Amino acid sequence: MADVLASGVIYFSDGTTVPVQNTAQTEGSKEEILTDAEITTTAQSLGDYGPKKTVVAGYICVANAAGYCYIERQGVPISFINIGSAGVAGGSYFPATARVLLQPGDKLYAYAQTSADRTASLVTTTNQGSHRVFQGTPSGSGSTALLDTITSNTIGDTLGGSSEIIEKALLVSGDGTLLTSAGGAWIKNNIGNVSGAFAAQDSENHFPLFTNCSIQVHLNYTAAVELSA
C-alpha cells in the first residue's frame, strides 16, 4: 500500500477553523490526522489542539478512495466527518454527524483506500448516539460479512443488545454492478429476511453523503454484501 496525502479542515462553533493533514496516510489502514503545523506551529491531535472547542463540520480529501473519517474518544467513534477523493467534493462545509465538545485526547482518524481496494464500509449512526463502521473486503462472488471495526462483532452483537435504530447511514464500495445485495449492503434478521438496505456510494467519484433511514437492529442480525464476482 502507498502513502498518500490526507488533507482538510475542521469547523468550530465559534466560527474558527483549523486545517488538518497527514502527509503519509497509509492506504488500507486507519491513521490519525493531525493539525497542519504550517498553521498551528506543531502538529497536534484535534482534542489537544482545541479542548473545549465544539466541532460542527469538516471534510477530508485523499487520493483515490476513502472509507470513513471520525473523531474518536477513548477508542470509540463519536462523530463522523465527511471524506472522499481529492477533487470531487460537492461543497466545502459538511456538518458533522454529532457536535463534539472536544476534550484532550480526542483524535481524528481516517481510512484511505487504493483505487482497486474492494473494502466495503457501512457507516452508521443510531438513535442512541452510537457511531460505528462495519467493514468487509470481498475477494470474489458470494457473501462477505460486514463487521464492527472496533470489536470485530456483527452488527447485531454491536447494536442489537439495546435494539438500537440506525437513523443515518452510508455505504462506501467501489464494486458497483457486482453488488447483488440490493445494489449495496443489506441487514438480515435472525431468520434471514432483509430488514434494511443501503445503496453503494463510490468515494472515488463523489463525497459520500449520509441518508436518513429507520432500521431497528436486534441480536442475531447481520450485515453483508453479496457479489456476483
C-alpha positions in Angstrom: 0.0 0.0 0.0 1.2 3.5 -0.8 1.3 6.6 1.3 -0.9 9.5 0.2 -1.8 13.0 1.4 -4.9 13.3 3.5 -5.9 17.0 3.9 -8.9 19.0 5.0 -10.4 21.4 7.6 -12.4 21.2 10.8 -15.0 23.9 11.6 -15.8 25.0 15.2 -19.0 26.6 16.6 -17.2 29.8 17.4 -16.5 30.5 13.7 -12.9 29.4 13.7 -11.4 26.6 11.6 -8.2 24.5 11.7 -6.6 22.7 8.7 -5.6 19.1 9.3 -3.4 16.7 7.4 -1.5 13.5 7.3 1.3 13.7 4.6 1.8 10.0 4.7 -1.6 8.4 5.1 -1.2 4.7 4.5 -3.8 3.3 2.2 -5.8 0.4 3.6 -5.4 1.4 7.2 -6.9 3.7 9.8 -4.5 6.5 10.8 -4.6 9.7 12.8 -4.8 13.1 11.1 -3.2 15.9 13.0 -3.5 19.7 12.7 -1.4 21.3 10.0 1.9 22.5 11.5 2.0 25.2 8.9 -0.8 26.9 10.7 -0.7 25.5 14.3 3.2 25.6 14.7 3.2 22.0 15.8 1.1 19.0 14.6 -1.3 18.1 17.3 -4.2 15.7 17.9 -7.5 17.5 17.4 -8.6 17.4 21.1 -5.2 18.6 22.3 -5.3 21.5 19.9 -8.8 22.7 20.7 -10.0 21.5 24.2 -13.5 23.0 24.9 -14.0 23.9 21.3 -17.1 22.4 19.6 -16.7 20.6 16.2 -19.6 21.3 14.0 -18.4 20.4 10.5 -15.4 19.5 8.3 -14.1 17.5 5.4 -11.0 15.4 4.5 -9.7 14.8 0.9 -7.5 11.9 0.0 -6.1 10.3 -3.2 -8.2 7.5 -4.7 -11.0 6.2 -2.4 -11.8 6.5 1.3 -13.9 4.5 3.7 -14.5 6.8 6.7 -13.3 9.6 9.0 -14.3 10.1 12.6 -13.5 11.8 15.8 -12.5 9.1 18.4 -12.7 9.3 22.2 -11.2 6.6 24.3 -11.2 4.2 21.4 -14.8 4.7 20.2 -16.1 6.9 17.3 -18.2 9.8 18.5 -18.8 11.8 15.3 -18.2 11.3 11.6 -16.5 13.8 9.3 -17.2 13.6 5.5 -14.3 12.2 3.5 -13.7 11.5 -0.2 -11.3 11.6 -3.1 -9.5 14.9 -3.7 -11.1 17.0 -6.4 -14.7 15.5 -6.3 -16.2 17.3 -3.2 -19.6 18.9 -3.9 -19.0 21.6 -1.3 -16.7 22.9 1.4 -18.9 22.6 4.5 -20.3 19.2 5.6 -21.9 19.1 9.0 -20.5 16.5 11.4 -22.9 13.8 12.4 -22.7 15.0 16.0 -21.4 18.2 17.6 -18.4 17.4 19.7 -17.1 19.4 22.7 -13.5 18.4 22.4 -11.5 17.0 25.3 -7.7 16.4 25.5 -7.0 13.1 23.9 -9.7 13.2 21.3 -8.3 12.2 17.9 -9.3 12.4 14.3 -8.9 9.2 12.3 -9.3 8.4 8.6 -9.3 5.2 6.5 -8.0 5.6 2.9 -8.1 3.0 0.2 -6.4 2.3 -3.1 -8.5 2.6 -6.2 -8.5 -1.2 -6.5 -9.4 -1.9 -2.9 -12.7 -3.7 -2.6 -13.3 -3.0 1.0 -16.9 -2.1 1.8 -17.6 0.3 4.7 -21.1 0.6 6.2 -21.0 3.8 8.3 -23.9 4.2 10.8 -25.4 6.4 13.5 -28.2 5.4 15.8 -31.0 6.9 17.9 -28.8 6.3 21.0 -25.8 8.2 19.6 -23.7 5.2 18.6 -21.3 5.8 15.7 -20.0 2.6 14.1 -18.3 1.4 11.0 -18.9 -2.2 9.7 -16.4 -3.4 7.1 -15.6 -6.4 4.9 -13.4 -7.0 1.9 -14.9 -9.2 -0.8 -12.4 -11.4 -2.8 -14.9 -12.9 -5.2 -18.5 -13.9 -5.6 -20.7 -14.8 -2.6 -21.4 -13.1 0.7 -19.0 -11.0 2.8 -19.9 -10.1 6.3 -19.5 -6.5 7.5 -18.1 -6.5 11.0 -17.5 -3.7 13.5 -14.1 -2.2 13.1 -13.7 -1.7 16.8 -14.7 -5.1 18.2 -15.0 -7.3 15.0 -18.5 -8.2 16.1 -21.6 -8.5 13.9 -24.0 -5.6 13.7 -26.5 -7.5 15.9 -23.9 -8.1 18.6 -22.8 -4.4 18.4 -26.1 -2.6 18.2 -28.7 -5.3 18.9 -28.3 -5.6 22.7 -30.2 -2.3 23.1 -32.3 -2.7 20.0 -30.8 0.5 18.5 -32.3 2.1 15.4 -30.0 3.2 12.6 -31.1 6.7 11.7 -28.3 7.8 9.3 -26.0 5.6 7.2 -23.9 5.4 4.1 -22.2 2.5 2.3 -18.9 3.1 0.5 -18.0 0.5 -2.1 -16.3 0.5 -5.5 -17.8 -2.8 -6.6 -20.7 -1.2 -8.5 -22.8 -3.6 -10.5 -21.1 -6.6 -8.9 -23.2 -5.9 -5.8 -26.3 -8.1 -5.9 -27.4 -7.3 -2.4 -29.9 -4.6 -3.3 -27.2 -2.6 -5.1 -25.2 -2.3 -1.9 -25.3 -3.8 1.5 -28.2 -5.2 3.5 -29.1 -6.2 7.0 -30.8 -9.5 7.6 -32.7 -10.6 10.7 -32.4 -13.8 12.6 -34.5 -15.8 10.1 -32.7 -14.4 7.0 -35.3 -11.7 6.0 -33.9 -8.4 4.9 -34.7 -5.6 7.4 -32.9 -2.8 5.6 -30.6 -2.0 2.7 -28.1 0.7 1.7 -27.2 1.7 -1.8 -23.5 1.8 -2.5 -21.6 5.1 -3.0 -18.2 5.3 -4.7 -15.9 7.7 -2.9 -13.6 8.0 -5.9 -16.3 9.8 -7.8 -18.0 11.9 -5.2 -18.1 12.6 -1.5 -20.4 10.0 0.1 -23.3 11.6 1.9 -25.4 10.2 4.8 -29.0 9.3 4.0 -31.9 9.1 6.6 -33.3 5.7 7.5 -35.0 3.9 10.3 -33.7 0.4 10.7 -34.0 -1.4 14.1 -31.3 -3.8 14.9 -31.7 -6.8 17.2 -29.4 -9.5 18.4 -28.5 -12.1 15.7 -28.9 -9.6 12.9 -26.1 -9.5 10.3 -24.9 -7.0 7.8 -23.3 -8.2 4.5 -22.6 -7.5 0.9 -23.3 -10.1 -1.8 -21.4 -10.1 -5.1 -21.6 -11.8 -8.4 -17.8 -12.0 -8.9 
